[in-house]
Amino acid sequence: MRTEILVVGGGLGGVAAALTAARLGRSVVLTEATAWLGGQLTAQAVPPDEHPWIEGPAAPPGYAELRRRVRDYYRRNYPLAPGAAQDPLFDPGLGIVSRMCHEPRVAVAVLEEMLAPWRASGAITVLTGYEPVAAHTDGDRIEAVTLAGRHDGRELTVHASYVADATELGELLELAGVEHVFGAEGQDETGEPHAPATADPLDQQAVSWCFALEHRPGEDHVIDRPAAYGHWRTEAAPFWPGPQLSFTDVVPITLEERTWALMGADRAAGEHFDLWQFRRVLAREQFAAGALASDVTVVNWPQIDYWEAPLLGVGPEQRAAALEAARGLSLSFLHWLQTEAPRPDGGTGWPGLRLRPDVTGTADGLAMAPYIRESRRIKAEFTVLEQHVGVQARPPGAGGEVFHDSVGLGSYRIDLHPSTAGRSYIDIESYPFQIPLGALIPVRVDNLLPANKNIGTTHITNGCYRLHPVEWAIGEAVGALAGFCLDRALPPRKVRSDQTQLADYQRLLSHTLGVQLAWPEEIRSRPHHY
């Protein structure tokens, strides 16, 4: 196949890049390894992690459209409670992590709606079930990428003028020999206050294999005891006060010990939220009486963070073993919840906890893919450091660094989960930030652009640049950049180095596409709070 722009990876960044390029008149091939577009929002079953200003103009335009369409989907198709039906900011799940938690497959349906007219016109071709297996290069350019069908092994080679790597682990960076890093950079290199003293490539954030649950009291839905159950029942992480199968862990910000309730916390009475509410995607109270037999929640909780082995810097067999172990941990935690978890009434276990495989689109009830928090990252023309966005690393009240080459906005705390090096949480304040164009441009390769968690950040700053709306913003910027470069026959680094070209590109983003490039001053200097 031949196309102007090839986007490998159909997560939020990949979809955003494809839509933006198509809107600018370009032809796109968009590929995805799983059956669902949407990445962490859908195939990985992670409700959106967002900032406090997501309902306003700071949201990436396409992401704001996605959120509006999700709400409209529920209004059109679901029997809503009267109050919820009238709420312009309707939230299906009333989860803690977002102002709008919803089912993964609703997001899949909405993304398909957004792509539909472009697919009908032929501007975007979508290939699901394909993963990259080879990249064909000529000097500093990628000429083509060979993909293989996951189900039949059939190979397909796509030639393109520009290639966006929107894969979850930055697969094209390795396949094409693009200069990159993974794991933790050292403080001796970056000067970041929270980096380890020296680099450790095998220090990578935990992955989580999520699943969806409902609760049917009085019923028995206990799964078979997983083979790994005995291991996880006694395994004590070096950063936790006890076994991983427990309601007791540590507060990520302070590392103080805490104990969770599974359900029953009354937030209206000032009680701390429980695990059930944390990432709930369907709340019965939001729907007509009798419409739902139970709430539905997604388990992406601390207990399923798999930290024993990394995914990057190891061979295929070790990676496969780590992913299988992550699945085993998730199933072990579910079995523990159903059989041995302490209940407030003195009993043990909630056998009525029932997997909802229809929510995750799989037969076994686990998500289609693991939740990946950290990827290979390009060696970029500019790398975002903790000193650019971290509150502790900047002068008091300074706000986030102002980048002259901003291409979008984001905000989140620097939030690193426990790591494969045995390190505990790093969860520290950051300022609302900009996405600099320099972080999207590899130091050498001319026509590859990163469109996921593989941009020029560090192990530390990836902790705030890895969330749903930021990934979408990166994708919008990449799709627009590829289209702009094709229009003017310029390489991306020339756009950044030429002030006139940079100004024109930023006008395309802001005036044509509606992307906000700068935070209002009153927000820029306000640290992000959950």
Phi and psi in degrees as a GROMACS rama.xvg file:
@    title "Ramachandran Plot"
@    xaxis  label "Phi"
@    yaxis  label "Psi"
@TYPE xy
-128.808  140.961  ARG-2
-153.618  166.338  THR-3
-77.1396  -41.5937  GLU-4
-131.987  125.685  ILE-5
-105.986  123.942  LEU-6
-111.475  112.46  VAL-7
-99.5636  109.505  VAL-8
116.281  117.525  GLY-9
-103.46  31.6582  GLY-10
-72.1256  -168.632  GLY-11
-62.1952  -39.3607  LEU-12
-65.4851  -40.9506  GLY-13
-65.7453  -44.1277  GLY-14
-63.6027  -43.3978  VAL-15
-61.7325  -41.5549  ALA-16
-63.4869  -43.388  ALA-17
-65.0484  -46.8733  ALA-18
-61.9779  -43.5902  LEU-19
-65.3423  -44.1962  THR-20
-63.5841  -40.7354  ALA-21
-64.0733  -40.3307  ALA-22
-63.1641  -22.9499  ARG-23
-94.3657  12.9158  LEU-24
88.9359  16.2918  GLY-25
-104.096  152.987  ARG-26
-89.7069  140.436  SER-27
-137.029  139.443  VAL-28
-110.827  124.78  VAL-29
-115.491  122.609  LEU-30
-116.132  154.023  THR-31
-149.371  135.626  GLU-32
-72.677  -33.4654  ALA-33
-91.9391  -174.62  THR-34
-84.8703  -12.8192  ALA-35
-117.429  135.801  TRP-36
-76.5603  153.004  LEU-37
120.372  -13.1733  GLY-38
56.1554  -122.923  GLY-39
-64.1147  -26.4453  GLN-40
-75.8954  -24.2725  LEU-41
-125.899  -72.9451  THR-42
-62.2879  -29.193  ALA-43
-94.9633  -7.27491  GLN-44
60.2005  42.6042  ALA-45
-110.555  110.089  VAL-46
-55.6349  153.346  PRO-47
-66.219  131.164  PRO-48
-93.0273  122.753  ASP-49
-136.64  168.585  GLU-50
-98.0708  167.818  HIS-51
-65.4152  -16.4906  PRO-52
-105.256  19.0619  TRP-53
-67.482  -22.8072  ILE-54
-81.1472  -4.54027  GLU-55
-106.833  -164.588  GLY-56
-68.8813  -10.6263  PRO-57
-72.6601  -15.6784  ALA-58
-69.2465  139.384  ALA-59
-55.0585  137.854  PRO-60
-55.0372  -45.6464  PRO-61
-67.985  -32.6867  GLY-62
-69.8897  -38.7334  TYR-63
-62.6603  -38.6393  ALA-64
-64.8397  -42.3716  GLU-65
-57.0531  -45.8654  LEU-66
-65.817  -41.2113  ARG-67
-61.99  -43.3364  ARG-68
-67.2062  -34.2182  ARG-69
-61.898  -46.954  VAL-70
-61.4371  -42.2731  ARG-71
-63.9958  -35.7798  ASP-72
-59.9572  -45.4403  TYR-73
-65.7225  -40.948  TYR-74
-63.7432  -36.1633  ARG-75
-74.7101  -34.2811  ARG-76
-115.793  -12.8973  ASN-77
-117.656  147.309  TYR-78
-80.063  106.77  PRO-79
-94.1105  153.076  LEU-80
-64.5547  149.151  ALA-81
-52.6229  -46.6005  PRO-82
-65.1229  -40.5121  GLY-83
-65.7426  -37.9571  ALA-84
-62.7278  -29.6945  ALA-85
-90.5026  -6.91107  GLN-86
-81.6853  116.384  ASP-87
-64.7256  -20.5877  PRO-88
-109.768  41.3967  LEU-89
-50.0535  133.179  PHE-90
-124.298  107.369  ASP-91
-59.9598  -36.6461  PRO-92
-106.773  -16.1364  GLY-93
51.2669  37.4896  LEU-94
-74.0471  164.498  GLY-95
-80.1573  -32.4723  ILE-96
-76.5013  -13.9296  VAL-97
-151.61  161.18  SER-98
-82.7489  0.99365  ARG-99
-158.403  94.5514  MET-100
-98.7531  136.095  CYS-101
-151.274  169.173  HIS-102
-67.6706  142.105  GLU-103
-57.1653  -42.579  PRO-104
-71.6319  -19.2965  ARG-105
-67.8759  -40.8015  VAL-106
-63.6215  -37.5894  ALA-107
-59.6426  -47.0262  VAL-108
-61.0177  -40.3912  ALA-109
-69.7801  -42.4357  VAL-110
-60.8978  -38.8275  LEU-111
-64.2595  -38.6166  GLU-112
-59.8184  -45.2951  GLU-113
-64.9773  -33.1183  MET-114
-84.5728  -21.0008  LEU-115
-51.7161  -50.7536  ALA-116
-64.7575  -31.6818  PRO-117
-74.9191  -32.4878  TRP-118
-70.3912  -38.8161  ARG-119
-64.0411  -37.5865  ALA-120
-78.6088  -12.8814  SER-121
88.3377  0.195337  GLY-122
-67.8078  -35.1854  ALA-123
-122.261  127.064  ILE-124
-108.287  126.507  THR-125
-108.436  130.301  VAL-126
-123.418  102.028  LEU-127
-93.1174  156.192  THR-128
79.3895  16.1122  GLY-129
-119.119  135.054  TYR-130
-126.785  149.666  GLU-131
-73.4275  138.051  PRO-132
-123.705  -16.0811  VAL-133
-158.574  148.887  ALA-134
-124.387  136.793  ALA-135
-108.757  118.074  HIS-136
-117.241  156.638  THR-137
-138.207  99.6764  ASP-138
64.5566  -120.654  GLY-139
-97.3161  20.1759  ASP-140
-127.353  149.215  ARG-141
-96.3997  120.248  ILE-142
-86.6465  -35.6199  GLU-143
-162.204  162.419  ALA-144
-130.282  132.024  VAL-145
-96.5418  131.147  THR-146
-116.574  151.385  LEU-147
-123.522  137.109  ALA-148
-70.2436  130.936  GLY-149
-65.1438  -29.3311  ARG-150
-94.2354  -33.034  HIS-151
-119.845  -5.27898  ASP-152
74.255  1.22082  GLY-153
-63.2454  134.893  ARG-154
-100.533  145.4  GLU-155
-139.983  129.602  LEU-156
-108.161  128.09  THR-157
-114.428  122.23  VAL-158
-93.9364  137.35  HIS-159
-152.133  154.246  ALA-160
-76.4073  -36.2705  SER-161
-130.543  143.809  TYR-162
-125.398  126.763  VAL-163
-105.259  126.098  ALA-164
-91.7593  99.6526  ASP-165
-110.264  21.6214  ALA-166
-70.9353  162.133  THR-167
-74.1831  -25.685  GLU-168
-117.632  13.3071  LEU-169
64.6716  45.6928  GLY-170
-61.7469  -37.2317  GLU-171
-68.823  -25.3212  LEU-172
-61.0519  -40.8194  LEU-173
-76.2034  -44.8665  GLU-174
-62.1582  -35.4556  LEU-175
-97.5065  2.95219  ALA-176
67.5571  30.1641  GLY-177
-78.671  132.077  VAL-178
-57.6183  128.073  GLU-179
-155.213  170.268  HIS-180
-131.362  164.879  VAL-181
-151.623  162.347  PHE-182
76.9412  -156.279  GLY-183
-98.0577  128.842  ALA-184
-74.0371  157.906  GLU-185
-90.6617  150.727  GLY-186
-60.8737  -29.2921  GLN-187
-67.2663  -18.1146  ASP-188
-97.508  -44.9171  GLU-189
-102.303  -20.4809  THR-190
73.9608  7.99178  GLY-191
-71.4498  130.278  GLU-192
-58.1063  -32.3744  PRO-193
-102.078  7.2297  HIS-194
-78.1455  154.343  ALA-195
-65.6609  163.887  PRO-196
-58.8148  -42.1242  ALA-197
-131.378  161.329  THR-198
-63.0052  145.235  ALA-199
-141.842  95.9209  ASP-200
-60.1837  -24.1016  PRO-201
-90.4847  5.43719  LEU-202
-88.4478  95.7578  ASP-203
-129.78  146.68  GLN-204
-61.9753  149.109  GLN-205
-58.4015  149.885  ALA-206
-104.827  160.522  VAL-207
-136.751  132.228  SER-208
-101.797  102.92  TRP-209
-80.3594  162.3  CYS-210
-153.673  161.498  PHE-211
-108.442  141.901  ALA-212
-132.102  150.473  LEU-213
-125.402  170.896  GLU-214
-126.192  122.066  HIS-215
-120.85  90.2611  ARG-216
-57.0764  140.586  PRO-217
87.9076  -9.43728  GLY-218
-103.132  163.823  GLU-219
-120.284  108.669  ASP-220
-122.797  28.6753  HIS-221
-65.3678  128.448  VAL-222
-81.0232  162.594  ILE-223
-60.5178  148.178  ASP-224
-64.1311  119.607  ARG-225
-66.5351  154.402  PRO-226
-60.875  -32.205  ALA-227
-85.5292  2.31765  ALA-228
-60.5186  -43.5311  TYR-229
-60.973  -38.3792  GLY-230
-62.4763  -51.886  HIS-231
-74.2693  -22.0441  TRP-232
-66.6817  -27.7604  ARG-233
-114.231  -16.3241  THR-234
-62.7053  124.625  GLU-235
-112.235  115.178  ALA-236
-66.2857  148.581  ALA-237
-65.078  -15.3612  PRO-238
-106.715  7.02958  PHE-239
-118.254  154.468  TRP-240
-75.6729  -12.5448  PRO-241
-159.861  -163.203  GLY-242
-60.8886  156.241  PRO-243
-68.2233  -32.2162  GLN-244
-84.5688  84.1054  LEU-245
-163.538  159.303  SER-246
-91.1315  0.208953  PHE-247
-104.737  123.649  THR-248
-141.847  -146.57  ASP-249
-127.378  152.71  VAL-250
-72.4434  122.857  VAL-251
-57.6416  -33.6083  PRO-252
-77.0649  -43.5134  ILE-253
-104.393  -16.7436  THR-254
65.0433  18.7033  LEU-255
-76.8812  149.951  GLU-256
-67.6324  142.763  GLU-257
-145.289  159.47  ARG-258
-128.591  127.575  THR-259
-85.6643  154.911  TRP-260
-99.7543  144.308  ALA-261
-72.1195  -46.3462  LEU-262
-156.119  166.152  MET-263
103.292  -5.06963  GLY-264
-67.8117  140.952  ALA-265
-106.252  96.5785  ASP-266
-66.1908  -32.4866  ARG-267
-62.7481  -27.3392  ALA-268
-91.6821  7.58381  ALA-269
89.133  6.46751  GLY-270
-77.1722  149.141  GLU-271
-63.974  144.329  HIS-272
-64.1986  155.796  PHE-273
-99.8346  173.17  ASP-274
-61.4103  -36.985  LEU-275
-59.6343  -39.5869  TRP-276
-76.9559  -19.4043  GLN-277
-52.8001  -56.1275  PHE-278
-128.448  41.8732  ARG-279
-67.3124  133.423  ARG-280
-109.044  -16.6501  VAL-281
-137.026  120.119  LEU-282
-108.11  122.195  ALA-283
-53.0975  -36.6053  ARG-284
-65.5215  -16.9151  GLU-285
-85.2244  -5.04205  GLN-286
-123.315  162.617  PHE-287
-56.9482  149.379  ALA-288
-54.6642  129.578  ALA-289
83.2103  -4.20958  GLY-290
-68.7965  -35.4831  ALA-291
-122.382  137.1  LEU-292
-76.6824  -21.9827  ALA-293
-159.64  157.435  SER-294
-58.3912  162.155  ASP-295
-127.494  128.532  VAL-296
-123.079  153.651  THR-297
-103.611  128.164  VAL-298
-85.7099  98.7114  VAL-299
-131.412  68.5561  ASN-300
-111.323  164.352  TRP-301
-54.1071  -30.9482  PRO-302
-67.3994  -17.2628  GLN-303
-105.692  12.1859  ILE-304
-70.3189  115.76  ASP-305
-92.9717  116.966  TYR-306
-122.903  1.26826  TRP-307
-74.2173  -27.8399  GLU-308
-148.224  144.693  ALA-309
-82.6101  166.145  PRO-310
-100.576  -23.1152  LEU-311
-109.949  146.459  LEU-312
81.4653  12.6245  GLY-313
-128.271  167.569  VAL-314
-77.301  169.016  GLY-315
-57.3104  -37.8673  PRO-316
-67.6857  -41.344  GLU-317
-66.6524  -38.0708  GLN-318
-64.927  -43.8652  ARG-319
-62.0886  -38.7367  ALA-320
-65.7748  -39.2619  ALA-321
-65.2059  -41.6144  ALA-322
-65.7875  -39.582  LEU-323
-65.2012  -37.5716  GLU-324
-65.8804  -35.9101  ALA-325
-63.4958  -40.0036  ALA-326
-62.9983  -42.4938  ARG-327
-62.6107  -37.6247  GLY-328
-63.1563  -45.8089  LEU-329
-62.186  -44.8474  SER-330
-67.6492  -34.1325  LEU-331
-65.8484  -40.7107  SER-332
-64.8918  -40.8873  PHE-333
-61.4344  -46.1779  LEU-334
-60.8338  -39.2933  HIS-335
-64.0818  -43.4992  TRP-336
-58.313  -40.1589  LEU-337
-75.9655  -25.1765  GLN-338
-121.182  -36.3461  THR-339
-125.443  -10.8542  GLU-340
-61.883  134.561  ALA-341
-69.2346  133.254  PRO-342
-100.019  155.605  ARG-343
-59.7906  -26.4938  PRO-344
-83.4514  5.1065  ASP-345
94.2035  -10.9262  GLY-346
-82.6097  -173.258  GLY-347
-133.786  139.436  THR-348
82.7328  147.666  GLY-349
-119.68  83.278  TRP-350
-63.9444  -15.9089  PRO-351
-79.5304  -2.80187  GLY-352
-68.0613  124.491  LEU-353
-125.677  128.423  ARG-354
-61.521  145.455  LEU-355
-119.452  79.4548  ARG-356
-62.725  -24.3832  PRO-357
-65.1497  -28.9403  ASP-358
-71.5632  -35.6858  VAL-359
-94.9635  -7.55865  THR-360
73.5938  27.1955  GLY-361
-130.4  168.523  THR-362
-81.6488  -31.9098  ALA-363
-94.3122  -7.1179  ASP-364
93.8793  -17.7167  GLY-365
-78.7425  157.758  LEU-366
-58.8543  157.801  ALA-367
-60.1592  -31.0105  MET-368
-145.118  156.459  ALA-369
-72.1843  153.222  PRO-370
-79.3346  113.923  TYR-371
-99.2634  120.8  ILE-372
-95.6386  -17.8778  ARG-373
-145.109  137.257  GLU-374
-123.045  172.097  SER-375
-59.1201  148.704  ARG-376
-129.687  136.944  ARG-377
-64.1596  146.987  ILE-378
-76.622  113.486  LYS-379
-108.486  163.855  ALA-380
-59.2811  -30.0618  GLU-381
-141.267  135.024  PHE-382
-115.098  128.124  THR-383
-77.3334  124.676  VAL-384
-108.107  165.769  LEU-385
-57.0774  -32.8599  GLU-386
-65.272  -15.6412  GLN-387
-88.3793  -25.9369  HIS-388
-132.699  -20.1814  VAL-389
-77.7845  133.459  GLY-390
-62.7763  -44.6583  VAL-391
-68.4791  -24.3589  GLN-392
-92.3307  0.114661  ALA-393
-119.751  161.103  ARG-394
-58.7792  148.953  PRO-395
-54.7805  127.645  PRO-396
72.6399  10.841  GLY-397
-71.6283  -24.7941  ALA-398
75.5631  177.532  GLY-399
-71.4921  155.162  GLY-400
-57.2014  137.901  GLU-401
-93.1259  117.474  VAL-402
-97.9691  129.249  PHE-403
-66.9219  -23.1083  HIS-404
-108.15  33.5995  ASP-405
-58.6675  138.581  SER-406
-125.07  5.85808  VAL-407
167.745  177.176  GLY-408
-125.932  161.061  LEU-409
-164.139  169.019  GLY-410
-161.251  133.854  SER-411
-172.307  157.238  TYR-412
-65.29  156.105  ARG-413
-73.1599  104.907  ILE-414
-124.506  97.7647  ASP-415
-108.621  126.099  LEU-416
-78.5634  166.916  HIS-417
-50.4453  150.434  PRO-418
-117.93  168.22  SER-419
-71.8885  -4.80036  THR-420
-94.6345  6.21324  ALA-421
81.58  12.9249  GLY-422
-82.0231  145.576  ARG-423
-81.3467  -171.582  SER-424
-59.2617  146.033  TYR-425
-120.646  110.269  ILE-426
-137.26  96.7467  ASP-427
-131.498  161.015  ILE-428
-69.7392  143.103  GLU-429
-134.925  160.251  SER-430
-88.5691  155.3  TYR-431
-52.1004  139.071  PRO-432
-129.764  165.55  PHE-433
-104.011  159.457  GLN-434
-102.297  111.656  ILE-435
-81.2105  141.467  PRO-436
-58.1828  -35.6114  LEU-437
-58.1776  -26.8821  GLY-438
-77.1676  -7.88172  ALA-439
-103.196  1.84387  LEU-440
-116.282  116.305  ILE-441
-62.7933  154.45  PRO-442
-67.1019  -21.1163  VAL-443
-130.116  -54.3646  ARG-444
-66.6619  135.455  VAL-445
-86.8529  -29.2557  ASP-446
-124.791  16.3749  ASN-447
-105.869  134.381  LEU-448
-127.627  136.377  LEU-449
-82.3256  136.789  PRO-450
-136.733  33.8381  ALA-451
-149.043  -130.381  ASN-452
-90.7138  16.9997  LYS-453
-104.836  21.5461  ASN-454
-81.3647  -179.266  ILE-455
-77.5315  68.552  GLY-456
-114.001  177.631  THR-457
-105.022  175.488  THR-458
-52.7166  -37.0413  HIS-459
-74.7319  -53.6875  ILE-460
-75.3838  -20.4916  THR-461
-54.6631  -27.3254  ASN-462
-61.5176  -21.2071  GLY-463
-114.43  -12.4586  CYS-464
-96.0556  5.85753  TYR-465
-99.2229  2.35122  ARG-466
-87.6618  167.542  LEU-467
-50.9899  -57.9739  HIS-468
-66.8743  -28.4227  PRO-469
-70.1002  -41.6477  VAL-470
-59.6951  -41.7107  GLU-471
-63.3078  -43.2722  TRP-472
-61.3726  -40.1536  ALA-473
-61.253  -44.2674  ILE-474
-62.0486  -42.452  GLY-475
-59.447  -45.031  GLU-476
-63.5076  -39.0252  ALA-477
-69.5535  -43.9468  VAL-478
-60.975  -41.6801  GLY-479
-67.9648  -38.3357  ALA-480
-65.6459  -44.3336  LEU-481
-62.0203  -43.2655  ALA-482
-62.5806  -43.2045  GLY-483
-62.5044  -44.3231  PHE-484
-66.305  -36.1228  CYS-485
-66.793  -40.4824  LEU-486
-59.8695  -38.8623  ASP-487
-107.839  2.43654  ARG-488
54.2522  47.9189  ALA-489
-123.319  144.641  LEU-490
-77.1845  153.428  PRO-491
-56.2298  -36.8641  PRO-492
-66.1225  -27.7961  ARG-493
-69.1222  -34.6106  LYS-494
-61.9139  -40.3314  VAL-495
-74.7271  -36.4435  ARG-496
-82.0287  -19.3868  SER-497
-101.402  113.62  ASP-498
-60.8986  -34.0272  GLN-499
-68.5118  -45.4922  THR-500
-64.242  -41.8438  GLN-501
-60.4865  -44.2832  LEU-502
-62.6296  -40.1113  ALA-503
-65.7182  -41.6012  ASP-504
-64.4725  -43.0553  TYR-505
-65.7603  -33.0924  GLN-506
-66.7001  -37.9281  ARG-507
-58.6859  -45.3293  LEU-508
-63.5791  -50.0154  LEU-509
-81.2166  -44.8589  SER-510
-84.1076  -43.0483  HIS-511
-82.8269  -42.8407  THR-512
-100.335  -13.5499  LEU-513
79.9246  21.3045  GLY-514
-80.2175  129.684  VAL-515
-80.2542  132.123  GLN-516
-106.565  -12.5318  LEU-517
-141.846  141.798  ALA-518
-77.9625  144.467  TRP-519
-56.6138  144.664  PRO-520
-58.1592  -35.0698  GLU-521
-69.4066  -18.8433  GLU-522
-96.2693  -37.5748  ILE-523
-55.1295  -33.136  ARG-524
-97.5749  11.5325  SER-525
-102.393  117.54  ARG-526
-58.7553  145.02  PRO-527
-71.4429  132.345  HIS-528
-119.867  149.114  HIS-529
